[in-house]
Amino acid sequence: MRGAAGPGDHHRVSVVGIGEDGWDGLTRAAQETLRAAKVIVGSARQLALIPDLGVRCEQLPSPLLEHLDALVADTPGLCLLASGDPMLHGIGATLARRLGPERLTVRPAVSSVALACARLGWPEHEVSVVSQVAAPAAVLLAALAPGARVLVLCRDGRTPAAAARLLAGAGWGSSELTVLERLGGPAERLAGPWPASDLAGDQQAPAGTGFADLCVLAVLARPGPDAAAAGRAPGLPDEAYQSDGQLTRREIRAAALAALRPGPGQLLWDVGAGSGSIGIEWLRAEPLARAVAIESRAGRCERIGRNAAALGVPALQVTCGAAPAALAGLAAPQAVFIGGGLTVPGLAETCWERLEPGGRMVAHAVTVESEQVLHRWHRAEGGQLTRHAISYLEPLGGFSTWRPALPVVQWQADKP
């Protein structure tokens, strides 16, 4: 197999989105793009939707992403068929990243999201879209909030029941589920709505009928009394995490995330991650961000993975090793959080050196020795030092009193 397209492979690639209404549903421009192609590549289902155009047709290689670069490089005049809008969690978006827009022509059809919203009466701008085509099922959990409307792009006909079991297990079994099959075509069908707890009890629908592989799951989120954490705002309840005590408490966590300022595509290093809460809430706050949790203890590394999955961000990368050595092979971050290990020689220096210009570094200290490190960094690099002292109301005999938590000193600075 060849690698990515080389300097001489500058031919254009076309992508045509096609719906269940087939050839008749295509725009004239999309039809002309297919007629002008030298090779049309698509799934068997997609190829069956177009007439004989006198153009060579081939089925998509499998696995597609592993063969995509070679397919593009070796096939001048290539036109790829895609379902609906290729730029919405589709092959068009992947090719745009790899080739650039100057080598790509995309002819989108109506997306399954637009069709689903039209059938349900949901305004598109009020809907969250989650793809489970290639991602773990747990990504749905991060989109949940009371009253949220979520559309799940399904991998196959088994996805709705699997999602229902996930929701029921996380305390969202009262959520209302509707399955929309083969949208836009003559075999279109809407099934439901059902409570997630009902659909969770069967691999198929409660009525005993299976779902088509080409389907979308609509979720109207309704939490139960034991529902797992909801919403993307930083500061989830401490109880949302499995922990051995190494957990940044919610009020301090919220302050840290405010200083870190998650952004699309930005990479966070969560150094001394403990239970993984900072990296997890960075990803929940900004779904297009990336994060690496660096933790030296194997047991904690496993716990971070469990927390990330339970809170809907299984994409959190966990690096098990002692910093600064464990940082050597990681991509340069745009943000760094140091929750522990400030007194380790070279750790803060390595993080600051690797931090990209314009990036943010936030560090917490609870001991006098680590606080001294932050004072030195503040004198050298500026930024802001704050001291957070929080007390919690607790019982004292028959009365109540304020129990102070350990004060936390926070340093935050932007790298010039």
C-alpha positions in Angstrom: 0.0 0.0 0.0 1.2 3.5 -0.8 1.3 6.2 1.8 -0.3 9.7 1.6 -0.5 11.2 -1.8 2.9 12.4 -2.9 3.9 15.7 -4.6 3.0 14.4 -8.1 -0.4 13.1 -7.1 -2.3 16.4 -7.5 -5.5 15.2 -9.3 -8.8 16.3 -7.8 -11.1 14.1 -5.9 -14.9 14.4 -6.0 -17.3 13.3 -3.3 -21.0 13.1 -4.0 -23.5 12.7 -1.2 -26.5 10.5 -2.1 -29.6 9.8 -0.1 -32.1 7.0 0.0 -34.0 8.8 -2.8 -31.1 7.9 -5.1 -30.4 9.4 -8.5 -33.6 11.4 -8.7 -32.7 13.2 -5.4 -29.4 14.4 -6.7 -28.8 18.0 -7.9 -27.9 18.4 -11.6 -24.4 19.4 -10.5 -24.0 16.1 -8.5 -25.3 14.1 -11.5 -22.9 15.8 -13.8 -20.0 15.1 -11.4 -20.8 11.4 -11.5 -21.1 11.3 -15.3 -17.7 13.0 -15.6 -15.9 10.7 -13.2 -13.5 8.0 -14.4 -14.1 5.8 -11.4 -16.9 5.8 -8.9 -16.3 4.1 -5.6 -18.9 3.5 -3.0 -20.7 0.9 -0.9 -22.8 -1.8 -2.6 -25.9 0.0 -1.3 -24.8 3.4 -2.6 -23.7 2.0 -6.0 -27.2 0.4 -6.4 -28.8 3.8 -6.1 -27.3 5.2 -9.4 -28.0 4.1 -13.0 -25.4 2.7 -15.4 -23.5 5.7 -16.4 -20.8 3.9 -18.4 -18.3 4.7 -15.7 -16.2 2.0 -13.9 -17.7 1.3 -10.4 -15.9 -0.3 -7.5 -16.8 -1.0 -3.9 -15.1 0.8 -1.1 -12.0 -0.9 0.3 -12.1 -2.2 3.8 -11.0 -0.8 6.2 -11.5 2.4 4.4 -9.3 4.8 6.3 -6.3 2.5 6.1 -6.6 2.3 2.3 -7.9 5.9 1.6 -4.6 7.6 0.8 -3.6 4.8 -1.6 -7.0 4.9 -3.2 -6.7 8.6 -3.8 -3.2 8.5 -5.1 -3.8 5.6 -7.5 -7.1 6.7 -8.9 -7.2 9.8 -11.1 -10.7 10.9 -11.8 -12.0 9.4 -8.5 -15.5 10.1 -7.3 -16.5 8.8 -3.9 -20.1 8.2 -3.0 -21.1 9.1 0.5 -24.4 9.0 2.5 -26.1 12.3 2.8 -23.8 15.2 3.6 -20.2 14.0 3.3 -19.0 16.9 5.5 -21.1 15.9 8.5 -19.1 13.2 10.2 -18.4 11.8 6.7 -15.6 11.0 4.3 -15.7 14.5 2.9 -14.4 15.9 6.1 -11.6 13.3 6.3 -10.5 14.1 2.8 -10.6 17.9 3.4 -8.2 17.4 6.3 -5.9 15.2 4.2 -6.0 16.9 0.8 -7.1 20.4 1.5 -10.1 22.1 -0.1 -8.3 23.0 -3.3 -8.2 19.3 -4.4 -11.7 18.4 -3.4 -15.1 18.9 -4.9 -18.0 18.0 -2.6 -21.6 17.8 -3.7 -23.7 17.3 -0.5 -27.1 15.8 -0.3 -29.6 16.5 2.5 -28.1 15.1 5.7 -29.7 12.5 7.8 -29.6 15.1 10.6 -31.6 17.6 8.6 -34.1 14.9 7.6 -34.5 13.6 11.2 -35.0 17.2 12.5 -37.7 17.8 9.8 -39.5 14.6 10.8 -39.4 15.3 14.5 -40.0 19.0 14.4 -36.7 19.7 16.1 -34.8 23.0 15.2 -31.4 21.9 13.9 -29.6 24.6 15.9 -31.0 23.2 19.1 -29.8 19.7 18.5 -26.5 18.0 19.5 -25.2 15.4 17.0 -23.2 12.4 18.2 -21.6 9.9 15.8 -21.3 6.3 16.9 -20.3 5.1 13.5 -16.6 4.8 14.5 -16.6 6.2 18.1 -17.3 4.3 21.3 -20.9 4.3 22.6 -19.8 6.3 25.7 -19.5 9.5 23.7 -23.3 9.9 24.0 -23.0 10.5 27.8 -21.2 13.8 27.4 -24.1 15.2 25.4 -26.7 14.6 28.1 -28.4 17.4 30.0 -32.0 17.6 31.1 -34.2 18.3 28.1 -31.3 18.0 25.6 -32.2 16.8 22.1 -29.5 14.5 20.7 -29.3 12.7 17.4 -27.1 9.7 17.3 -25.7 8.6 13.9 -25.8 4.8 14.3 -23.2 2.3 13.3 -25.9 -0.3 12.5 -29.3 -1.6 13.6 -27.9 -2.7 16.9 -26.9 0.8 18.0 -30.3 2.0 19.3 -30.6 -0.9 21.8 -27.0 -0.5 22.9 -27.5 3.2 23.4 -30.6 2.5 25.4 -28.7 0.2 27.7 -26.0 2.8 28.2 -28.6 5.5 29.0 -30.5 3.2 31.4 -27.3 2.2 33.2 -26.3 5.8 33.7 -29.6 6.8 35.2 -31.2 8.3 32.0 -33.7 5.4 31.5 -36.6 7.9 31.3 -35.2 9.5 28.1 -37.5 9.3 25.1 -36.0 7.4 22.2 -37.2 7.4 18.5 -35.5 5.4 15.8 -35.6 6.9 12.3 -34.8 4.4 9.5 -33.9 4.9 5.8 -34.6 8.6 5.9 -35.6 10.2 2.6 -36.4 6.9 0.8 -39.5 4.9 0.0 -38.7 2.5 3.0 -38.5 5.4 5.5 -39.9 4.5 8.9 -40.1 6.1 12.3 -40.3 3.7 15.3 -41.1 4.8 18.8 -41.0 6.8 21.0 -40.1 4.5 23.9 -38.4 5.1 27.2 -34.8 4.1 27.1 -35.4 1.6 29.9 -38.0 -0.2 27.7 -35.7 -0.4 24.6 -32.8 -1.4 26.8 -34.4 -4.7 27.7 -34.3 -6.0 24.2 -31.7 -6.2 21.4 -34.6 -5.2 19.1 -37.6 -2.9 19.5 -40.1 -3.7 22.2 -42.6 -4.6 19.4 -40.2 -7.3 18.3 -39.1 -5.7 15.0 -35.5 -5.1 14.1 -34.0 -1.8 13.0 -32.4 -1.2 9.6 -28.6 -0.6 9.6 -29.2 2.8 8.1 -30.8 4.6 11.0 -30.6 7.6 13.3 -31.5 7.5 17.0 -33.2 10.5 18.5 -32.8 11.1 22.2 -34.9 13.5 24.3 -32.8 13.4 27.5 -34.7 13.0 30.8 -32.6 12.2 33.9 -33.7 9.9 36.7 -33.0 10.6 40.4 -29.7 8.6 40.1 -28.6 10.1 36.8 -24.9 10.5 36.2 -23.3 13.9 35.8 -24.9 16.2 33.2 -23.9 19.3 31.3 -20.7 20.5 29.9 -20.0 23.3 32.5 -16.8 22.6 34.5 -17.2 21.6 38.1 -19.0 18.2 38.1 -19.9 16.8 41.5 -16.9 15.0 43.1 -19.2 12.0 43.4 -19.1 11.7 39.6 -15.5 10.3 39.8 -14.0 7.1 41.1 -11.1 8.3 43.2 -8.6 7.2 45.8 -8.6 10.7 47.2 -6.4 12.3 44.5 -9.1 14.5 43.1 -9.2 18.2 42.4 -12.4 19.3 44.2 -15.2 20.7 42.1 -14.8 24.4 43.0 -11.1 24.4 42.5 -11.6 22.3 39.3 -13.9 24.9 37.9 -11.4 27.7 38.6 -8.7 25.6 36.9 -10.8 25.1 33.8 -11.7 28.7 33.6 -8.0 29.6 33.6 -7.1 26.9 31.0 -9.8 28.1 28.6 -10.5 25.0 26.5 -10.6 25.6 22.7 -11.3 23.6 19.5 -8.5 21.4 18.5 -6.3 22.4 21.4 -4.3 19.8 23.3 -4.1 19.8 27.1 -1.5 18.0 29.2 -3.0 17.0 32.6 0.2 16.3 34.5 -0.2 14.3 37.7 -3.7 13.6 36.7 -4.9 11.6 39.8 -8.5 10.8 38.9 -8.3 12.5 35.5 -10.9 15.2 36.3 -9.2 18.1 34.7 -8.6 16.3 31.4 -12.1 14.9 31.4 -13.8 18.2 32.0 -11.6 19.9 29.4 -12.9 17.5 26.8 -16.5 17.8 28.1 -16.3 21.6 27.9 -15.0 21.5 24.3 -15.8 18.4 22.3 -13.3 19.3 19.6 -10.4 19.6 22.0 -7.8 16.9 22.9 -6.2 15.9 26.1 -3.6 13.6 27.6 -3.6 12.6 31.2 -0.1 11.8 32.6 -0.1 9.7 35.8 2.7 7.6 37.3 0.6 5.0 39.2 -0.9 2.2 37.1 -4.0 1.8 39.3 -4.8 5.5 38.9 -4.2 5.2 35.1 -6.8 2.5 34.9 -9.2 4.5 37.0 -8.8 7.6 34.8 -9.8 5.4 31.8 -12.9 4.3 33.6 -13.8 7.8 34.7 -13.3 9.1 31.1 -15.6 6.4 29.7 -18.3 6.9 32.4 -18.4 10.6 31.7 -18.6 10.4 27.9 -15.0 11.3 26.8 -13.3 7.9 26.1 -11.0 9.7 23.7 -8.9 11.0 26.7 -5.4 9.6 26.1 -3.8 8.2 29.3 0.0 8.0 29.5 1.2 6.0 32.4 4.6 7.1 33.6 6.5 9.6 35.7 6.9 13.1 34.4 9.0 14.8 33.1 10.3 11.6 31.4 6.8 10.5 30.3 6.3 13.8 28.4 9.1 13.1 25.9 7.0 11.5 23.1 3.9 13.7 23.4 2.8 16.3 21.0 3.3 19.9 22.1 0.3 21.2 24.1 -1.5 24.5 23.9 -2.4 24.2 27.6 -0.8 22.5 30.6 -2.2 21.7 34.0 0.1 20.5 36.8 -1.9 19.1 39.6 1.0 17.4 41.4 4.8 16.9 41.3 5.8 20.5 41.2 8.9 19.8 43.3 10.1 17.1 40.9 13.3 18.5 39.3 12.7 19.7 35.8 9.0 19.0 35.6 7.7 22.6 35.5 10.6 23.6 33.3 9.9 20.8 30.8 6.2 21.7 30.7 6.9 25.4 30.1 9.5 24.6 27.4 7.2 22.3 25.5 4.2 24.5 25.8 3.4 26.2 22.5 3.8 30.0 22.4 0.5 31.7 23.3 -0.5 28.6 25.4 -1.6 28.6 29.0 0.0 26.9 32.0 -2.0 26.4 35.3 -0.5 24.8 38.4 -1.8 24.0 41.8 0.1 23.7 45.1 -1.1 22.6 48.5 2.3 22.3 50.3 4.7 25.1 51.3 7.4 23.6 49.2 5.4 23.4 46.0 4.0 26.9 46.7 7.6 28.2 46.8 8.1 26.7 43.3 5.1 28.7 42.1 6.4 31.9 43.6 9.6 31.5 41.7 7.7 30.9 38.5 5.6 34.0 39.2 8.6 36.1 39.7 10.2 34.8 36.5 7.3 34.6 34.1 4.6 36.8 35.6 1.0 35.6 35.4 -1.3 35.5 38.3 -1.1 33.8 41.8 -4.3 33.2 43.7 -5.1 31.4 46.9 -8.3 29.4 47.2 -9.6 28.7 50.7 -12.9 26.9 50.8 -14.9 25.6 53.8 -17.7 23.1 53.8 -20.6 22.9 56.2 -20.4 19.7 58.3 -22.2 18.5 61.5 -20.6 19.1 64.9 -22.5 17.1 67.5 -26.0 18.5 67.3 -24.9 21.6 65.5 -23.1 22.5 62.3 -19.8 24.1 61.6 -17.5 25.1 58.7 -14.7 22.6 58.0 -11.9 24.3 55.9 -10.3 22.3 53.1 -6.6 22.6 52.4 -6.0 25.9 50.7 -4.9 25.7 47.1 -2.5 28.1 45.5 -3.0 28.5 41.8 -0.6 30.0 39.3 -1.7 30.7 35.8 0.3 32.3 33.0 0.2 32.7 29.3 3.5 31.9 27.5 4.6 34.8 25.3 
